[in-house]
Amino acid sequence: MLISNKLKMIKKNKNVVTVYFGNDWSKETPLLKDEPTRISFEYWHKKGLEQGVQMYRASIKWYNKDKNIFEKAWAYRDGKWMKITEPIKPDMIFDKIAGKYDYQLFDFKMDLIAKNKVKFFNHPIFRVSTDNKLTQYLVLKEFMPDSFLATNEKELGTVLNKIKTTKVVVKPLHGSGGFGIIIDKKNNIKNKEIKYPVFVQEFIKSEKGIPGFSKKDEVADLRMIYINNKCIYSLSRIAKKGSLFTNFHQGASVVLVPENKIPESVKKMAGEIVKKLSVFPEANYSLDFVFTNEGNPILIEMNTTPGLDLLHIVGDEKIKQKNFEEFIKIL
């Protein structure tokens, strides 16, 4: 898909910096141990150059607030990663910082926005409102399984007595990839090593995957990825045999789900969720659904920093282009 010359002119010489929290400047190459994510960023940097946008990747720690510049950054140019040491004045910061830092960095981010120093995507208020598993539930409770907060062992015992299902799901308030999540019978949970606070959900028995799409007896979910409240593409993550985890980083496989294979019931539910989130017109997020054995959709969680790695693995060029163009529209 070709982008118009007019759009190229509008975007020419814009600087977009994707930010994270760590400091990997001593490395020879960023994301060396996470090849799918690294390759997806390489694609974005090449695509940006084609369309007049300079893409960078940098730690938020390298940002000089007084001068409104990044003092250094990574950039993928001419087939290799380069360390850029010239000052970079961002036109937009794409916030991919882990959610556990949302509150710590909130005042810092909001000060930049309030003083019109730089545009943030995703907005800090969006991040603190919906990145935390508990705040997600407060906003989207009507679409989710019965869920509870436990801040100590005594509260966990009380919560487990309230949940009607035999199994439960125990999650950290922040995080992705399935890390730190426990899925087990209630009787076994107290014997697990738990770092409080935790978010506890009833377990949804989902043994048929996506109605009309998944293969027989697949444990699979549906992830719908949005930019600016538009669904750009959808995936199904399929748990490896014997596992209940549909997370890619827990060994799940991934397939693209065509729009015409998404059940109408979940399209309707997703539409209602998007209406709630549309107070933030510019945002990137994903919605993860499972289906009961009766075929009813249930929202398990949302993610305000969905990775680009799965798109690179299963997406074709048309979908990748659509994803990138929707993103740079906001510049």
N, C-alpha and C positions, 0 to 999 in steps of 0.2 A: 504494500500500500504506500503510495507516494504522498508526502505532505506538501501542501501548496507553498508556492514561493512567498505568498503573503504571510503565512504563518512563520516561515523561516525568517522573514524580515523582522517580524514582531519579536521573535525569541532571540535574535542574534546577539551574541556576546553576553547573554545572561549567565550568571553563576549560581549553580545549585549545589549545596553542600549537604550530604547525608551524614548525620552525626550519630556517634555512639559515645559510651562513657569511658572506655578503657584507654590505654596508652600503648600502642603497638609500634611506635616509631623505631624501636630497636630491631624490629623484624626486617628481613629482606623483602618479604612479600606479605601483604595483609591476608588474613583469612586462609592461611596456608593449610590448616587442618579441616577446613570446611569448604571443600571444592565446589559443591553445587551453589552455595551462596556467593563464593568468589566469582565463579563464572557468570552468575546472573548480574553481578555488579559490573563486570567487564562488558557485558552486553549493553547495559544502560549507559555506560560511559561512551561506548562507540556510537550508540544510537543518538546520544546527546550531541556529539560532534557533527553528525549528519544533519542535525536539525538546528544548529546554531546555539546549542546550550553546552556550556562547560560544566561537566559533572565532576564533583570531588567527593572524597570520603575522609572524614576527620573526626578526631575526638573533640567533644565540646570543651575539653580542657585547653585546647589550642586556640580558642577564640579569645581575642582581645576586645573586651567590651567597650573600652574607652575609644578605641580606634575603629570599631566595627569591622574588624578583619580577622580572618584565620591566619595565624602566623605561619602555618604549615599545613599540608594536607597530602593525602594520597590521590593519584590520578592514573587512570589506565589510558596510555597513549602509545600509538604505534606498536601495539602487540605486547606491551609490557607495563608493569606497575612502576610508577615513578614517584619519588619524593619531591613534592613541590615546596620550595622554601621561600618563594616570593609571596608577598601579602595577597590574600584573596578576599575581596569584598563581596559577601554573599547577597544575591537578590532574594534568595529563599533558602531556609534551612529545613531539610526534611528530617523530622525527628524520629529516629529509630532507636533511641536510648531505651534501655530496659525499664520496664514499668516500676521496678522497685526504687528508682530514683525520681519518680514523678514529683513527690512532695518536696524532696530535697532541692530540686532545681526549679520549682514552680515560680517563685518570686523572681529568680534570675531571668527566666524565659519571658514572664509577663512584663518585666521592666523593659526588655528589648522591644516588645510589641507596642507597649504604651508610648514609648518615645519614638515610634516609627523608624527604628533602626533597621529592622529586618522582618521579613514575613516568615512565620512558622507554619509548617504543615507536618504533622497534625497539631492543632491548637492545644496549648497546655491545659486549658479547661476541659477540652474533650478527653485528653489523656487521663487527668485525675478523676474525671466523672465516670469513665467506662473501662479503664484498664484493670482496675482492681476487681477481683472476682466478686467481692461483696457488693461494691457499688454497682457492678453490672446487674446483680440480682435485684438491688433496690429499684433500678430503672426498668428492668425487663422481666420482673418476677412472673408476670402472667404467662410467659412463654416457656418458662424453665421448670425443671424438677423442683420439688420441695427441697429447700436448702437452708443451712443454718451456719452460724458463726460459733466457733469454740476457741476461747483464748487460754484455756488451761485444761488439765485432765478431768477435773470435776465437771466442767461445762460440757466436755466431750461426752462423758457418760450420760448426762441429761439429754443431749442431742441424739445420741444413738437410741435412746428409749423412745424418742419421738418419731424416728424414721421407721416406716412400716416395712420397707423392703429388707430382705435377708442380707443382701450385700449393700455396701455404701462406697462412695467415692470421697476420698479426703484429699484436698488440694491446698497448696500454699496460696496466699492471697494474690501473689504476683508470680509470673513465670509462664513459660510456654515449653513446647516440645515434650510434654509429659513428664518432665523431670520433677521429682518430689511428690508425685501423685501416688496414692495407695488405693487400690481397688480390692476389696476383700470382704469376707463375711463380718458382720458386726462383732461377733464373739472373738474374732482375731485381732480387731483393730487396737485394742488396749495393749496388746503385746508388741505393737510396732513402735519404732522410735519416731516420735512426732515432734516437729518443731513448731511451736505455736506462734501466732494464731493460725488457724486453719479454717477452710471453707468446706463444709460437709454436705454432700448431695445424696439424695436417694439414688439408687442404681436403676437405670432404665434397661430392662431386658430387651435387647435389640439383636435378634438373631437372623434377620432376613435382609439387612442392609437397606438400600434405597429401593422402594417399591418400583417394579417395572424396569429396573436397571441392573442391580447387583446380581451376581451369580448366586446359586443356591447355597445357603448356610454360610454366607460371608458375614463377618463382623466388620461393618463398614459405616462410615459417616458421610455426610455431605458438607463440604466447606464452600461457601459462596463469598467471593472476594469483591469488595466495593471500593470504588474511588469516586468521591464527590456524590455519594449516595446512589451510584449507578452500579449494578452488578456487571462486572467486566468478564468474569469467567467463573466456573465452578469445578470443584474437584471431588473425587471420592477417595478417601484414605482407607485402605483395607488392612486390617490387623493381620499379622502373621499367624500361622496356625497355632492354636493353643493360647493365644494372647487376647486380652480385652482392650489393648491400647491401639488406637488408630493413629497415633502420632508417627510421623515419618522418622523422627529421631529415636523411636522405640522399635524400629524395624518394619513399620508398615509400608506397603507399596501404594502407589498413587496412580489414578487414571483420571483423565479429563471427562467431565460430564457435559454433554451437549445440552444446550438450553431446552431443547424439545424433550429431553429425558428427565427434566426436573419435575417432580410431581406438583400438580396445581395446589395441593394443600400446603406445601412448604413455600411456594411462591407467594401465596396469600399471607402466610405468617410473616415471611421476610418483609413483605410490603408494609405490614403494620409496624414492624420493628424499625424500618427505615423512616417511617413517618415520625417516630419518636426521636430518632437521631438527626433528623433533618434540620434541627436548630443549629447544627454545625454543617453548613453547606459544603465546606471543603474538608474532606477527611478520607483516610484510608483505613479500612478495617475488614475483618472477615467474620462471618457468622457460621458457627459449627452446629449442625443438626444431626440428631439420630432419629430413627423411626421405631416406634413400638412394634411389637409383633402384629398388631392390628393395622399398622401402616400410618399411624398418627405421628406428625413431626413434633419434636421437642428441641428447643434451643439448649445446648449444653453450655456454651460460652461464646464470647466474642474475643477478638484479638485486635488491638490497635496498632500492632506492628507486624502484620503478616509478612512472612518471608517471601522473597522473590525466587527462592530456589526451586520450589515446586512448579512454578510457572515455567521456568527454564527447562525442567525435566520433561513435562508433558505438553506444554503449549506449542502451537505452531506459530509461524512468523506473523500471521494475521492477528492472533490474539495478543502476542507480545507487543506488536505495534499499537494495537488498540489500547492496551494498558499504559504504554508510555505516553501516547498522545493525550489521553485523558488526564494524566498527571501534569504534563507541562502546560495544559490549558490555563492553569491557575497562576502562571507567572505573569 
